[in-house]
Amino acid sequence: MKLLLFLLILLAMEPVVSAECWMNGHCRLVCKSDEDSLIRCSNRKRCCVLSRYLTVQPMTVERIQPWTVPPMSKIKPKGNINGYRG
């Protein structure tokens, strides 16, 4: 009888293991201090994702890209272009 009562209580308890959700987050009632909540899980808990995964650091480019350089002016040289006399 005690075993049956123990099994009944054990099955009635909600599992402690949190399910995974979006971007390797975890479904929790309250997010930790270094986590943010964006969406809800299927069990109506918050999907807590680490803040560092949500923030994109700015990136600087140290080289000159062809689309950033102004085009060179096209001045036609005087004379024959292909080098032939005539």
Residue, then its C-alpha position, 0 to 999 in steps of 0.5 A: m500500500k505504501l508503495l502504491l501511494f509512493l508511486l501515485i505521488l511520484l507520477a503526479m509530480e511535474p518533472v523537474v527537467s526543463a524542455e529545450c526550446w528555440m536556440n538551445g534555450h530552456c522552458r522555465l517559469v522565470c528566466k535567470s539574470d543572464e537570460d531573456s525571454l522572447i517566445r513561449c513554450s508549448n507548456r506556456k512557460r517562457c523560452c529562456v535564451l542566454s542574452r549573449y546569443l541574442t546580441v550581435q556585436p558590431m563588426t568593422v572592416e579593415r580593408i577597402q571593398p570595391w563597392t566603397v571606392p569611388p569609380m575612376s574618371k574615364i578620360k580619353p587619351k589623345g591620339n590613336i588608342n591601339g598604337y597604329r599610325g595612320 
